[in-house]
C-alpha cells in the first residue's frame, strides 16, 4: 500500500514542529541563554540554515515555544472541567489534572517556568510569559467559580486566590531537580488540595464531597 505523499505545506509544518519541540526540550533542560542555534540544529537533526529558513531568529523560536507550552497546558486544564460530570467529581478531576502536570506535561511546564523566570528581566518576553501563566490560572479559577455556583456554595477564600496558590504549587513541583514528582507525591498533593478546597467551601451544602 502506497503512503500518500505529503504536500509542501505539510512538510513545512512538520519541520517547524520538530524545531519548536526540540527548542522546548532544550529550554526545559538548559534554559534560554544556554540554548544555542547550534544545539538546536543538532537536537532537531537539521542544519542551522534549515532552521533560519523557517524561523528568522532565536527570539522567534522562543516565542513559538512559549505559545505552544502555554497552549498545551491551558488545553489540559480546560479539558478537565468536564461539564457533563457532577460538580464534585468535576472538581476532583480538575485538581488531579492540575497536580499531574509535572508528570503529564513535564517538558511544557518546565519550559514555561524557565521562560517565566526569564521574563522577570526580559522586557520583550515578559508580557507574553505573564499572559500565558495567567491564562491557565484563569481557566482553573473560572471552572472553580462555576462549580461553586452550581453547588450554591460560597468559598471562604476567594477562588482566584485558591487557583493562584494551586498554580504556584504546581510550578514549584516542576522545579524538582530529581525528576518529575512520583505518583505518591501527586496523590498526596491531590489529597491536600481537595481537603483545602473543601475546607474553603461553605459546609452547609446540599451535595456532599
N, C-alpha and C positions, 0 to 999 in steps of 0.2 A: 504494500500500500504506500503510495507516494504521499509524503508530507507536503501540504501546501506551502509554497514559498511566501515568506513574509514580505510585506511591502517595504519600501524605503522608509516610510514614516514609522512603521513598526520596529524596524531595525534601529532607527534613530532613538526611539523611546526606550528600547531595550538597553542601548548603550548608556543613555542618560541615567537609567535606573541603576545600572551597575556602578556608575560613577558616584551617584548620590549614596547608594548603600555602602560602598567602600569608604567614602568620606565619613559617613556616620559612624562606622565601626572604628575608624582611626581617631576621630574626635572623642568618642567614648573612651577609648583606650589611653590616648596620649594628650588630649587637649587640643585647642585650636592652634596655638603657636607652634607646637611640635609636629603638627601635621603639615608636611611639605607636599608640593605638587609631585616631586619625585616619588615620595612614599605612596601617594595616591595612585600614580601610574603603575607602580609595582603591585599594589593591592588589587587594583582593578584589572590588571593584565592588559593594559593599554599603553600606548606611547603618550608622552606629555602633549604632543601635537594633537592627538585624537581628543584628549581631554579639553584642551583650549579651543578646539573646533566646536565643542558643544557648550562650553562654559567660558565666558570671557576672562574670568579671574577667579582666584580663590574665594574672594568675598561672595561672589555669586553662588559658588558651590556651597559655602557655609549657610547662606540664606536658604538654599534648597534643602539642606539638612535640617535646619530649624523648622521649616514649614512641614516637612514630612514627619519628623519626630512628633511635633505638636499635634498634627492632624491625626496620626495613628493613635496616640494616647487619648485624644478627645473622642475619637470614634469608639474606642474600647469602653470608655466610661458612659458615653451616650447609649450604647447598646445594652449596657447593664440595667438601665432604668426601663425595665420591661413593662409597658402599660397594661399588658394582659394579666400580670401577676397581682396577687393581693398585696396590700401595702407593705406589711412587714416582710414577707418573702422578697418583695422587690427591693426593700431597703437593705436586707442582708446580701442580696445579690450585688447591689451597687457597692456596698462596703467591701465585699470579697473581691470584686473587680479592681477597686482602687488599691487595696492592700496587696493584691497579687501582681501589680505592675512590675515591681523589681524582678519577679520571677518570669512573668509572661512577656514583658517588653523591656528587658534589661538594657539593650543597646540604645533604643529610642529614649528611654528615661534618663540614662546616664548622659547621653549626648545633650539632651535638653537641659540637664542640670549644669553640665560644663558650659554650655552656651549662655545660660542664665548668669553663671558666675562671671563669665567674660563680659557680659552686658553691664556689670556694675561700673566698669570704667570705659567701655567701648560705646561711645555716643551713637555710632551708626547702628550697632546691633541692639542696643539697649531697649528701645521702644518695642521692637518686634519680639524680642525674647520675653519681655514682661507681658505682652499681649497674649502670647501662647500659654504661659503659665496661668494667667488669669482666665483664659478660655476654658481650661479643663477644671479649674476651681469653680467657675460659674456653672458648668454642667452639673457638677455634684450638688452645689448649693440649690440650684433651681429644682432638681429632681427631689431633693430632700424637702424643700418647701412645699412642693406639690403633693408629696406623700403625706406630710403633716396635715395639709388641708383636707385630704380625703379621710384622714382619721379624726378630723375635728379636734386635733391636739394642738397644744401651744408649747413651743420649746422654751425652756427656762434660759437657754443660751441662744443667742442669735444664730440661725442656721448657717449664715455666712461665716461666722467665727468658727463654728464646728468644721465646716467644709475646708476652710483655710488651714486649720490645725491638722486635719487629716492629710491634706496635700503636703504640708510641711513634714509630717512624719514619714510619708512615702518617699519624698525626696531625700530625707535623711537616710532611709534604709538603702537607697541606691548608692550612697557614699561608702558602703561597706568595702573594705579592702580585701576581704577574704572570700569574695564571690557573692552571688545572689543569696538572699535570705533563704533558709531551709523551709520545708513545708511546715515544720513545727513552729518556726518563727512566724510564718504567715498566719497559721491558725491562732497563735497566741495574740498576735496583733488584731486579728479579726474579732476575737472574743473581747479584747479590750475596748475596741471601738463600738461594738454592738452594745456593751454594757454602758459605755459613756453616753452614747446617743439615747438609749432607752432611759437612762437616768435624767437626761436633759428634757425629756418629754413629759408632759402632764400625766401623772399616774392614773387619772380617772378617765381612761379611755374605754370605749366600748370593746375594741379589739385588743386582745392581749398579745404580747410579743410571742 
